[in-house]
Amino acid sequence: MITVTIIGSGNIAFHLAKAWHKSEKVKLKNVIGRSKKSLAEFKQFANVSSDFSSIGSTDICLIAVSDEAIGSVSEQIPQGDYLVLHTSGATNLKAISDKHRRGVFYPFQSFSKNRTFKYAEIPLLLEVGTVKDKELLIQLAESFSQNHQFLDSEQRLKLHLAGTFVNNFANHLFQIGFDLCQANKLSVELLKPLIRETTDKIMHIYPKEAQTGPAKRNDKETIEKHLALLPEGKYREIYKLITSSIQNTNEKL
Amino acid sequence: MITVTIIGSGNIAFHLAKAWHKSEKVKLKNVIGRSKKSLAEFKQFANVSSDFSSIGSTDICLIAVSDEAIGSVSEQIPQGDYLVLHTSGATNLKAISDKHRRGVFYPFQSFSKNRTFKYAEIPLLLEVGTVKDKELLIQLAESFSQNHQFLDSEQRLKLHLAGTFVNNFANHLFQIGFDLCQANKLSVELLKPLIRETTDKIMHIYPKEAQTGPAKRNDKETIEKHLALLPEGKYREIYKLITSSIQNTNEKL
């Protein structure tokens, strides 16, 4: 049984606590956070506290706070016999104070509190400062998802960048589609079967093979009709740039 | 029983023929196309022919060819007692020769032959040149999908534009994510649970509410780290433009 203390009360903290409070491999001892309001939601999973001195004896101290707070929070954690982890994709392991044994436990998913997830399928990217902590981190990983692997901080940042395109940026394109519908009194429900198929298809086919549309077939007439509907602004710029990128898709990376 | 002749042997023609060959409301008489090779796949659904004079007596003549060929194909169809439809989102009803009774039957989906679809859920956008053909077109629509509505050519083009963002352009962002993984020896499988969640979430939440990431929270440090990984080129330009669009998301449309 691994004992775990979570520091932070955001979305990642919430889903890790939710997964671990009924785990047979993990005992969630404590959730520590500043916001009494956020902590209230965690009482169903563990003891809650706003005091770092309440950490006491634990195998794992998991920091699930915003990227820029990882360093200072790790400084506030008293030195002790535990592995201190952060959960950030874009943050180096070394952001954690070097007074601790350090590691990273990065679940590659976009968490919201009111969504349910199949935790066992979420890719987990792991890193440790010293080899002797590897086994402990693997044990912790197994308690959450079978889909785990070690990745150094540089590679993890690259994966995070890829995630920014497929999640944050794709979502923005969905927003543009929704905005266009709303501006033109078309139901956004019309878009949903198409969005589903867009995603379902690339579960089986590489996106380059799945690419269709006026840009791909260089259908200048349709492109001109589309541009005539888009007033000057970011959406029009995005239309032009992505059209051009689809047509010259041999980027050096 | 409505009798239908399809002209064209591409992806839309294929799925309409597949849906209608076992319909109790539609009798698929004939599929007419130039390519003998493409037509071979249609023999399981109907008679095939390369000869426009084989159209004969039919209630519906449905043109499912590339946008730019709709006009000339409609010219080649002998005048007759049938409703002539095209299936294009970006093409005006008037692209069909005015010697015919005209209409539009636009299934709003991205079709590939080797994919299966729940036809009944695909939004169908309809248009007729004269009111008296409305009932016939509705009957035809009902034989394919319950999800149908009338939309004029201008509105249909706007929906097509929205579809270009959520399908063609989102797919390109998925490609960028896949390319980044491949260039950095990361499995593209890592992206799939995140892509699934990106889409699943906006089935319930408006994309603007679902937006997360460094652009949204103006996390300049992470944005700089990401840009340092992107060489000069389209993908870098796309990163910067969409980041900026997320941060100034009050477009006039």
Boltz contact constraints between the chains, C-beta under 6 A:
constraints:
  - contact:
      token1: [A, 90]
      token2: [B, 222]
      max_distance: 6.0
  - contact:
      token1: [A, 90]
      token2: [B, 225]
      max_distance: 6.0
  - contact:
      token1: [A, 109]
      token2: [B, 194]
      max_distance: 6.0
  - contact:
      token1: [A, 110]
      token2: [B, 197]
      max_distance: 6.0
  - contact:
      token1: [A, 110]
      token2: [B, 212]
      max_distance: 6.0
  - contact:
      token1: [A, 121]
      token2: [B, 193]
      max_distance: 6.0
  - contact:
      token1: [A, 122]
      token2: [B, 193]
      max_distance: 6.0
  - contact:
      token1: [A, 123]
      token2: [B, 190]
      max_distance: 6.0
  - contact:
      token1: [A, 158]
      token2: [B, 184]
      max_distance: 6.0
  - contact:
      token1: [A, 159]
      token2: [B, 186]
      max_distance: 6.0
  - contact:
      token1: [A, 161]
      token2: [B, 226]
      max_distance: 6.0
  - contact:
      token1: [A, 161]
      token2: [B, 229]
      max_distance: 6.0
  - contact:
      token1: [A, 162]
      token2: [B, 177]
      max_distance: 6.0
  - contact:
      token1: [A, 162]
      token2: [B, 180]
      max_distance: 6.0
  - contact:
      token1: [A, 162]
      token2: [B, 181]
      max_distance: 6.0
  - contact:
      token1: [A, 163]
      token2: [B, 194]
      max_distance: 6.0
  - contact:
      token1: [A, 164]
      token2: [B, 213]
      max_distance: 6.0
  - contact:
      token1: [A, 165]
      token2: [B, 173]
      max_distance: 6.0
  - contact:
      token1: [A, 165]
      token2: [B, 176]
      max_distance: 6.0
  - contact:
      token1: [A, 165]
      token2: [B, 177]
      max_distance: 6.0
  - contact:
      token1: [A, 166]
      token2: [B, 174]
      max_distance: 6.0
  - contact:
      token1: [A, 166]
      token2: [B, 177]
      max_distance: 6.0
  - contact:
      token1: [A, 166]
      token2: [B, 191]
      max_distance: 6.0
  - contact:
      token1: [A, 166]
      token2: [B, 195]
      max_distance: 6.0
  - contact:
      token1: [A, 167]
      token2: [B, 194]
      max_distance: 6.0
  - contact:
      token1: [A, 167]
      token2: [B, 198]
      max_distance: 6.0
  - contact:
      token1: [A, 168]
      token2: [B, 213]
      max_distance: 6.0
  - contact:
      token1: [A, 169]
      token2: [B, 173]
      max_distance: 6.0
  - contact:
      token1: [A, 169]
      token2: [B, 242]
      max_distance: 6.0
  - contact:
      token1: [A, 170]
      token2: [B, 170]
      max_distance: 6.0
  - contact:
      token1: [A, 170]
      token2: [B, 173]
      max_distance: 6.0
  - contact:
      token1: [A, 170]
      token2: [B, 198]
      max_distance: 6.0
  - contact:
      token1: [A, 171]
      token2: [B, 198]
      max_distance: 6.0
  - contact:
      token1: [A, 171]
      token2: [B, 207]
      max_distance: 6.0
  - contact:
      token1: [A, 171]
      token2: [B, 210]
      max_distance: 6.0
  - contact:
      token1: [A, 171]
      token2: [B, 211]
      max_distance: 6.0
  - contact:
      token1: [A, 172]
      token2: [B, 242]
      max_distance: 6.0
  - contact:
      token1: [A, 172]
      token2: [B, 246]
      max_distance: 6.0
  - contact:
      token1: [A, 173]
      token2: [B, 165]
      max_distance: 6.0
  - contact:
      token1: [A, 173]
      token2: [B, 169]
      max_distance: 6.0
  - contact:
      token1: [A, 173]
      token2: [B, 170]
      max_distance: 6.0
  - contact:
      token1: [A, 174]
      token2: [B, 166]
      max_distance: 6.0
  - contact:
      token1: [A, 174]
      token2: [B, 202]
      max_distance: 6.0
  - contact:
      token1: [A, 174]
      token2: [B, 207]
      max_distance: 6.0
  - contact:
      token1: [A, 175]
      token2: [B, 207]
      max_distance: 6.0
  - contact:
      token1: [A, 175]
      token2: [B, 208]
      max_distance: 6.0
  - contact:
      token1: [A, 176]
      token2: [B, 165]
      max_distance: 6.0
  - contact:
      token1: [A, 177]
      token2: [B, 162]
      max_distance: 6.0
  - contact:
      token1: [A, 177]
      token2: [B, 165]
      max_distance: 6.0
  - contact:
      token1: [A, 177]
      token2: [B, 166]
      max_distance: 6.0
  - contact:
      token1: [A, 178]
      token2: [B, 207]
      max_distance: 6.0
  - contact:
      token1: [A, 180]
      token2: [B, 162]
      max_distance: 6.0
  - contact:
      token1: [A, 181]
      token2: [B, 162]
      max_distance: 6.0
  - contact:
      token1: [A, 183]
      token2: [B, 253]
      max_distance: 6.0
  - contact:
      token1: [A, 184]
      token2: [B, 158]
      max_distance: 6.0
  - contact:
      token1: [A, 186]
      token2: [B, 159]
      max_distance: 6.0
  - contact:
      token1: [A, 190]
      token2: [B, 123]
      max_distance: 6.0
  - contact:
      token1: [A, 191]
      token2: [B, 166]
      max_distance: 6.0
  - contact:
      token1: [A, 193]
      token2: [B, 121]
      max_distance: 6.0
  - contact:
      token1: [A, 193]
      token2: [B, 122]
      max_distance: 6.0
  - contact:
      token1: [A, 194]
      token2: [B, 109]
      max_distance: 6.0
  - contact:
      token1: [A, 194]
      token2: [B, 163]
      max_distance: 6.0
  - contact:
      token1: [A, 194]
      token2: [B, 167]
      max_distance: 6.0
  - contact:
      token1: [A, 195]
      token2: [B, 166]
      max_distance: 6.0
  - contact:
      token1: [A, 195]
      token2: [B, 199]
      max_distance: 6.0
  - contact:
      token1: [A, 197]
      token2: [B, 110]
      max_distance: 6.0
  - contact:
      token1: [A, 198]
      token2: [B, 167]
      max_distance: 6.0
  - contact:
      token1: [A, 198]
      token2: [B, 170]
      max_distance: 6.0
  - contact:
      token1: [A, 198]
      token2: [B, 171]
      max_distance: 6.0
  - contact:
      token1: [A, 199]
      token2: [B, 195]
      max_distance: 6.0
  - contact:
      token1: [A, 199]
      token2: [B, 199]
      max_distance: 6.0
  - contact:
      token1: [A, 202]
      token2: [B, 174]
      max_distance: 6.0
  - contact:
      token1: [A, 207]
      token2: [B, 171]
      max_distance: 6.0
  - contact:
      token1: [A, 207]
      token2: [B, 174]
      max_distance: 6.0
  - contact:
      token1: [A, 207]
      token2: [B, 175]
      max_distance: 6.0
  - contact:
      token1: [A, 207]
      token2: [B, 178]
      max_distance: 6.0
  - contact:
      token1: [A, 208]
      token2: [B, 175]
      max_distance: 6.0
  - contact:
      token1: [A, 210]
      token2: [B, 171]
      max_distance: 6.0
  - contact:
      token1: [A, 211]
      token2: [B, 171]
      max_distance: 6.0
  - contact:
      token1: [A, 212]
      token2: [B, 110]
      max_distance: 6.0
  - contact:
      token1: [A, 213]
      token2: [B, 164]
      max_distance: 6.0
  - contact:
      token1: [A, 213]
      token2: [B, 168]
      max_distance: 6.0
  - contact:
      token1: [A, 222]
      token2: [B, 90]
      max_distance: 6.0
  - contact:
      token1: [A, 225]
      token2: [B, 90]
      max_distance: 6.0
  - contact:
      token1: [A, 226]
      token2: [B, 161]
      max_distance: 6.0
  - contact:
      token1: [A, 229]
      token2: [B, 161]
      max_distance: 6.0
  - contact:
      token1: [A, 231]
      token2: [B, 252]
      max_distance: 6.0
  - contact:
      token1: [A, 233]
      token2: [B, 251]
      max_distance: 6.0
  - contact:
      token1: [A, 234]
      token2: [B, 245]
      max_distance: 6.0
  - contact:
      token1: [A, 235]
      token2: [B, 251]
      max_distance: 6.0
  - contact:
      token1: [A, 237]
      token2: [B, 241]
      max_distance: 6.0
  - contact:
      token1: [A, 238]
      token2: [B, 241]
      max_distance: 6.0
  - contact:
      token1: [A, 241]
      token2: [B, 237]
      max_distance: 6.0
  - contact:
      token1: [A, 241]
      token2: [B, 238]
      max_distance: 6.0
  - contact:
      token1: [A, 241]
      token2: [B, 241]
      max_distance: 6.0
  - contact:
      token1: [A, 242]
      token2: [B, 169]
      max_distance: 6.0
  - contact:
      token1: [A, 242]
      token2: [B, 172]
      max_distance: 6.0
  - contact:
      token1: [A, 245]
      token2: [B, 234]
      max_distance: 6.0
  - contact:
      token1: [A, 246]
      token2: [B, 172]
      max_distance: 6.0
  - contact:
      token1: [A, 251]
      token2: [B, 233]
      max_distance: 6.0
  - contact:
      token1: [A, 251]
      token2: [B, 235]
      max_distance: 6.0
  - contact:
      token1: [A, 252]
      token2: [B, 231]
      max_distance: 6.0
  - contact:
      token1: [A, 253]
      token2: [B, 183]
      max_distance: 6.0
